């Protein structure tokens, strides 16, 4: 069986997908560029204000991690609906980190895609974020030694 080609990845700093016509523009780009996975940083979504149905894109599964307690920030991932996906939870992931991991499987090929927004003035030390990223990638490689890892977003 041939190895599937790598998924097409689109990385976008939206500076709000809640603004007028942002989802329509994102949808056009995902379709136009035939994107498999889109990582979006600075979504500016809030769980009590923005329902998934407002920011869904037909044909894609939406995963999001909204910023808590402050305005702005947040990350989302749109993954083509035909792909097998699972949110991958890291037990060490503190709520202050705007990071989301999704396991994408296509046959025996497994790719872990991380979405990250590291703001210019974080509530944590940058070294803490680096430690979390390192621990996460070590765990992924230990549990899934043949997998691929992609971390994308806005790292400031």
C-alpha positions in Angstrom: 0.0 0.0 0.0 1.5 3.4 -1.0 2.2 6.0 1.7 -0.3 8.8 1.6 1.0 12.2 0.6 1.4 14.7 3.4 -1.7 16.7 4.3 -1.9 20.2 2.9 -1.5 22.7 5.7 -2.7 26.3 5.9 -1.5 28.5 8.7 -3.4 31.8 9.3 -3.3 34.5 11.9 -6.9 35.7 11.7 -6.9 38.5 14.2 -10.6 37.4 14.7 -12.6 35.0 12.8 -15.7 36.5 14.5 -15.5 39.7 12.5 -17.9 40.2 9.5 -17.2 38.0 6.5 -14.1 36.3 8.0 -15.6 32.8 7.9 -16.7 33.3 4.3 -13.1 34.4 3.3 -11.6 31.5 5.2 -14.0 29.1 3.5 -13.0 30.4 0.1 -9.3 30.0 0.9 -9.7 26.4 2.3 -11.7 25.4 -0.8 -9.5 27.3 -3.3 -6.3 26.0 -2.0 -7.7 22.5 -1.4 -6.5 22.6 2.3 -6.6 19.5 4.4 -5.7 21.1 7.8 -5.9 24.8 8.7 -4.3 26.2 11.9 -5.8 29.5 12.9 -4.3 31.7 15.6 -5.9 34.7 17.3 -9.4 33.5 16.7 -10.8 35.9 19.3 -13.6 33.4 20.0 -15.2 33.0 23.4 -17.3 29.9 24.4 -20.1 32.0 25.9 -20.3 34.3 22.9 -19.4 32.3 19.8 -21.1 29.0 19.1 -19.4 26.5 16.8 -22.2 26.8 14.3 -21.2 30.5 13.7 -17.7 29.6 12.7 -18.1 26.1 11.1 -16.9 25.5 7.6 -18.8 22.9 5.6 -16.7 19.8 5.0 -14.4 20.4 7.9 -14.3 19.4 11.5 -13.7 22.4 13.9 -11.5 22.1 17.0 -10.8 25.2 19.1 -9.2 26.3 22.3 -10.4 29.7 23.3 -8.5 32.1 25.5 -9.9 32.2 29.1 -10.2 35.4 31.1 -8.7 37.9 28.6 -9.8 39.4 25.3 -8.3 38.2 22.0 -6.1 35.2 21.5 -7.3 31.6 21.0 -6.6 29.0 18.4 -8.7 26.8 16.1 -8.0 24.0 13.7 -10.1 23.0 10.7 -9.5 19.4 9.5 -11.1 18.0 6.4 -14.1 15.9 7.4 -12.9 12.8 5.6 -9.9 12.6 7.8 -9.9 10.5 11.0 -9.3 13.0 13.9 -9.0 12.9 17.7 -8.3 15.7 20.0 -5.1 14.7 21.8 -5.1 15.9 25.4 -1.8 16.5 27.2 -2.2 16.1 30.9 0.4 18.8 31.6 -1.4 21.4 29.5 -2.3 24.3 31.8 -5.2 26.5 30.9 -3.0 29.5 30.3 -1.4 28.0 27.2 -3.3 28.6 24.0 -2.3 25.3 22.5 -4.4 22.5 20.9 -3.2 19.1 19.6 -5.2 17.0 17.1 -4.2 13.5 16.0 -4.9 13.0 12.3 -4.9 9.4 11.0 -4.9 8.4 7.3 -4.5 4.6 7.1 -1.4 3.7 9.1 0.0 7.3 8.7 -0.4 9.3 11.9 0.3 13.1 12.1 -0.1 15.1 15.3 -0.9 18.8 14.5 -0.5 21.4 17.2 -2.0 24.9 17.0 -0.3 27.5 19.2 -0.7 31.2 20.0 2.1 32.6 22.1 1.1 36.2 22.8 3.6 39.0 23.1 2.8 39.4 26.8 2.0 35.9 28.1 0.8 35.2 31.6 3.6 32.5 31.9 7.3 32.3 31.4 8.3 31.4 27.9 10.5 28.6 29.3 7.3 27.0 30.7 5.9 26.9 27.2 9.1 25.4 25.8 9.0 22.7 28.5 5.4 21.8 27.6 6.2 21.6 23.9 9.2 19.4 24.6 7.3 17.1 27.0 4.5 16.8 24.5 6.7 15.9 21.5 8.6 13.4 23.7 5.3 11.7 24.7 4.1 11.6 21.1 7.3 10.0 19.9 7.2 7.5 22.8 3.6 6.5 22.2 3.6 6.8 18.4 7.2 6.4 17.2 6.4 6.5 13.5 4.2 9.5 13.6 4.8 13.0 12.2 4.6 16.2 14.3 3.6 19.6 13.1 3.4 22.6 15.4 2.1 25.8 13.7 0.7 29.1 14.7 1.9 32.5 16.0 4.9 32.1 18.2 5.8 35.9 18.5 
